[in-house]
Structure formats: structure tokens, C-alpha cells
Amino acid sequence: MRNLAKPARLALYAFAIVFSLSTIKLITGASDLTSVGTASSALLLSVPIAMAALGGLFSERSGVVNIGLEGMMIMGAWGGGFIGAKHGPWAGLLAGIVMGALGAALHAIATVGFGVDHVVSGVAINIIAAGLARYLSTILYKNGTWVGPSQSPDIQSIGVNGLPILSGGTYFGWKSPDLFGSIAEKNWFLISDTFSILRGLTGEVSYVTVIAISLVPLSYWFLWHTAFGLRLRSAGEAPTAAESLGVNVYLMKYAGVIVSGGFAGFGGAFLAIVASNHYQENQTGGRGYIGLAALIFGNWRPGGLMTGAGLFGFADALQLRDATAIHALLMLLAFAMVFFAFLNLKKKKFATSVISLALATFAIWLYITFTELPGQFVTMTPYIVTLLVLGLGTQRLRMPAADGVPYRKGGGK
Amino acid sequence: MKVTPKKIYLALAAPVSAAVASILISSLALLATKKSPTEAFKTMWEFGATTSSVIETLNNATSYYIAALAIAITFRAGLFNIGVEGQLRLGALFACYFGAMFTLPPVLHILAIFIISMTVGGLWAAIAGILKVKRGVNEVISTIMLNSIAGGLSAYLLSKHFTVKIEGSNNLTTQELPASGQMPNLSFLTKNLDQSATQGRGIYGMFAIAIALGIAFWWIVNRTRFGFELRASGINPIAARVSGVNSKRMIVIAMISSGAIAGLSGLPTVLAETHAYNLGFRAGLGFSAIAVALLGRNSAIGMAFSSLLFSFLEVSSRSLDLIDIAPETYFIMQGAILLSSVIAFEVVSRYRVKVVSEQLAKAVANA
């Protein structure tokens, strides 16, 4: 495995995942595991988390811990709902970005300008944002513009489209054929499953989703292949060294944090405008925190955080669509644990391997005892999966060296 | 140490400027929506100063304070336990479920409930501690995940296993605690007050427990070897390890004690009012307590003030509904206070360092 080129290795991983999902589907009959609907809602649900995580990436790469992502997302969702209902979805999206960036500007002034502890400031922003959103919504409801004290009027939807020829959609009035979709319907083992997932990921996708997903590689290019990105990262790794080389560390940190808020606000507005069609209180539901978790899970790298967000999105989609699919997922968990135990046995790590085997047995026991998992367990799945992956996976995480450390210009020794 | 006017100004500068700034911010928020800030503050103050509101403020602050102690102990050890919310929820649920199964003499029964709640909270927090030392999992993520899992788990247990049917009610609730498991109010404090003024309210017995916990926190953290090691591993983990502090052990102990205290923080209302865990169990306490701990700068006395302040704002802002202002204003006030006070403290302490170093430089030059 190690001597394969990176794209080949990624393809192999993808194949392994699809193969095991199809096998599990064949054994358990949980058809939703690889259905078009699951794939497309997994994509929809992972976008806001990925945007929050990307926001966290910019902030933490510049050395500022951003636990206020949740608050910035709330502001983004509120702004999206407020302006979106008045002036249309695209204006709403822009408003969400601006609102998130405003929240982040406050965070930047407190942490970079005044050197306040990053966690303190982030927590304060979460409180203020939640309160502000509720306060303003109540006022709007009382003067009759909003339908409820916690709900905005409906927002027009932004169009969707698919890949031409491959996955349907309409181009200049021409209705494209849906190649992926037709193969997905055939019920060929593995092949139909693959095309069904591809159809879900590429068909009837909102334009906003396309923009959001393309921001991930764009961020990678920006942070790792431009001079500005290098300077921004240097502010998060060794600010005094960067300062000695003439980098304006304050500017980099301000930029990192404000961009971060813009991303979080975008994620929030996405929830209000694309994933739903109005703003609602608690719409973010802790996704800012989950985004932070995806960021750390992904080792402060764009590809990694996208994987984390995808994992959450997939588990979330399954629990929303079909509880029996989560039940089938237990089988997958058992498979994975046995495989993992085997790997660790080869490395002579007996403790880990015993724990994994115990978890595998537990998963199979659950699978047999419950024919369908109770709803509350299903909602827990994404969180349990994250804990398991972090707890059992190899720990080679490394955060930016000066992440969370207050910086003063000329304060180096 | 000589007390000079300058020193007094410096000591007062931070709290005063923070208060001014947060009043300004809240006033701006009110003015932006064409409401009179003076009227709002006056209404809040008048309502908040009534006897029954004061009692409610004290009761409410009890939970805030205990939960803030739980968070502060991890902050002191250089950790961050965001999981207090989940720990207190599970602790209260199990304490109510098991506590209603037996009867013991009055004081013993409550002690047993404390132990159940602390054990459950401590064990739930231990997961994060062990994951951190054994597998290097960041405790911020693991406690966030554990919060969500605790939410699902408690909802499942309450609805499927721990609930008792009550005729004509949709509320899911555990069996009511027997009389010996219900905590009496501190009636000697309120017995001379007019019944109509207190509106039948009393100060929770847990209020006394909270004070005792605060004193114990101060003593353990500042005056014992354990507290020293805890702070040492928080301030400089490497130096602590070199001087023989087992930092991994400290992490696990700090997390477990934090979870155990968190377990207690879910109990005040349950033991004194509802006598059972039900669907109405207060959500979000563990998150508000983070702000309380931060505002109180993780010190026992500081958090006492901040929990009283937050609780006062929460209770008194209910009166704003009467003059047509959204009571949610108090979130804005709480956030503004937190942010402006930490900024003010930061600025003043930086100025103080500058003054002292200038004085030193002058003294050295003169010598």
C-alpha cells in the first residue's frame, strides 16, 4: 500500500469503501446504504460542516483558535434567512458571509488586537450570536415581517443541475440524458452501487454546493501554493520568526480569522437557503462544533477535513433517511473492527486488537438483538463513529505550532 | 507593598471599564430597536430586587456556580471540559432513577444520590480523560462528541426504560424521589420574610453545598500539594513532568473530578423542586457555565460573583416582556459582559506590566 502513488491509494480506499457497502447491502438488504438519495443528502449535509471546518482551517492556520465558529454560523444562517427572504437567495448567501465575517471581526479584535484568550472570546461570541439572532427574530416577528419568533419567511430556491449526459439536468433548454441514473437502476452488484453513489453526488446538485465543494481544493491551493498562504501559515507556526522576516503577522491573523467567519457564515446561510428554505432557530444544531471536530480529525488539512465532514454527512444522511440502514451499518462496524484487530495483531499491538475484537462482538450482538435500532441511538451514530475513529485510528495529528498562543508584536525573545 | 492612589485606580480600572462597556453595548442594542435602555434597566432592577426574584437568583446561581467549578478545575489543569452539559444530564438522570428505588434515612439518602450522580458524571468524563492519555484524542472534541451521545442516551433511557406513566400527561418522567431523597430548603434564612414577598419560594439546600464546594475548591487548588501539581501541569506541562508530576495521571484525575462536580450541578432543581428527571430538564446549563467560569477567572470567589451576575440577568430580564422588549436581551448582556471584561483585564494587566518595568528600569538606572 505504502509504495503506491497517492491517487492510486485514494482510489483503492474509495473502492474498498464502496465494495464493503455493497457487500453489506447484499447481506442485510438495507438498500438505502448506497442509494442515490443517501449519497445526495450526505453531500448536502456535509457541506455546512465542511464550510465550518474550512473556516476553522484558515483561522487556526493563522494561529487563532476559533471556537466561535458555531456563533458565526448562527449569524450566517440568520443573515441568510433575513436577507434571503427579502432579496432572494443569492443576496441572502452574501449576507450570510458578511454576517459571519462580522462576528469573526469581533473575534479578531479581541484575540489579535487585545490578546484575549482565544477560547474565552470564542465562547463569548457563541453566546452573543445566539442571543442576537433570537432577539432580532423576536422583533421581526412582533412587527409582522416574520412568520414566527424563531422562523423566517420562505426563501426562493436556488436552481439545481447535473453533469451533462452523465447525470441528467437541463442545459439551455436541452434535457440531458441520465447515464449514471440508468445504470444505478440495474441492480448489478457493485457496478450499480458505484453509479448510484456517483449519480447522488453529481445529479440535481445545487449551484451553491458546487461552489462550496470547489472551495476546498481552492483553499488548499491558496494556503499551500501562494505567498500569502505561506505567510498566513507562518503566523500560525512561528509568528516571531515570521515577524523577523518582515511578515505582518497581525494582518495575517486578521485575514485568517475574518475569512474564517466568512466560511462559517456561508455554511450557516447554506443551511437556511439550500438545505432548507427558511431560517429557523437552532438550525445550526452544533455544526460549528462538529466542523471544529472535522478539522482536528482531518489534521488541519483541507483533504482531511473534507473526509471528516463527509463521514458526518453520510452518517447524518443515513439516520435521517432510513433507520434500518444504520442497523446494517453495525455489520460494517463489525467488519471494520475485525480487520483492524487483524492489522494490530500483525503489528503485535495486542491490547488494541483485543479492544477492537470486543467492539466487533458488541456490534454483532447489537445487530442480532435489535432488529431496528431505537431512534435516539441512530442520532448518536456520527458522534460515536468520530470517537471510535479518533480513539482507534493512528494518532499522527499535529496542530499548527503556535495555535492558540497570544502574539504581541516585538514580544519575541 | 505601599497602597498608592495609582494602584487603587489600576485595581478598579478593569471592572469599572468592563461594566461601562457592557452597559454601553447593551444600550446600543436596545437603542437600535428603538427601545429606551434606561427604562429597560430600571424595570430589570426593580423586578430583580424583589424578594422572590432574589431567592430565584440565588437558586439559579447555585447550578451555575457548581457547573462553573467543574469547568474551572479542568481549566486550572490546562484542559477544557466542554462536556459538563452531558455529564450533568446523565448524572441527574441516573441519580433520579436509582435514587427513587430505595429509601434511606434523610441525610443518607441524599448522600447516596450525590454519590450516584458524581459517579456517573465522573465516569462519563473519564472516557475523555482516558482517550486523551491513552490515544491522544483532544479532550475538546471528545467531550463535544460525548455531549451529543449523552443527549441521545438520556433521551433513549428516559423514554424506553426509566419512565413511569402518569395519567393524562405527555411528560416523560422518572419515578418521584421518596421524601427522604428530597432536599429541604434553607428555611431558617427565609422564615422571617413575608410569605407574600417570597411567593412561597425558599432557598435551595444545594446553595449551602455550593458554598462548601467553593471553599473546598479554593483550599484544594491553592493550598494542597495536589492543587499545586494540578496548576503546575496546567501552566507548564513540561516543567511539571520534569519535576516529577505524573501529567497523565493529573489529566485523568482532573477530568474525573470535573465530571463528578458536574454531576452535582444537575441536582439543585431536581432535588428541591421537580423531585424527578423529566423532559423539562434544563438544557444548556453546561454551556452557560463555561462563560461563568471564564468571567470569574476560574477562582472560587470570582465565579461566585459571576454566577450571581449571570443568574440575576437571567431572572430579572423576564420582566422585560412587560415593557415589550425581548427577554433574550440578557444573552447579549451576558456576552457583552464576558467579552468586555476579559478585554479590560487584558489591557489593564498589560499596562501594569509596562508601569512596573518602567519603574524597575528607573530604579536600576538610579542605582
Interface residues (C-beta under 8 A of the other chain):
Chain A: I67 L106 A110 F114 G115 V116 D117 V119 V120 S121 V123 A124 I125 N126 I127 I128 A130 G131 L132 R134 Y135 T138 I139 K142 G286 Y289 I290 L292 A293 I296 F297 P374 Q376 F377 T379 M380 P382 Y383 I384 T386 L387 L390 G391 L392 Q395 L397
Chain B: A29 T33 F80 I82 L131 R135 G136 V137 N138 V140 I141 S142 I144 M145 L146 S148 I149 G152 L153 A155 Y156 S159 K160 F287 S288 I290 A291 L294 D324 A326 E328 T329 Y330 F331 I332 Q334 G335 A336 L338 L339 V342 I343 E346 V347 R350
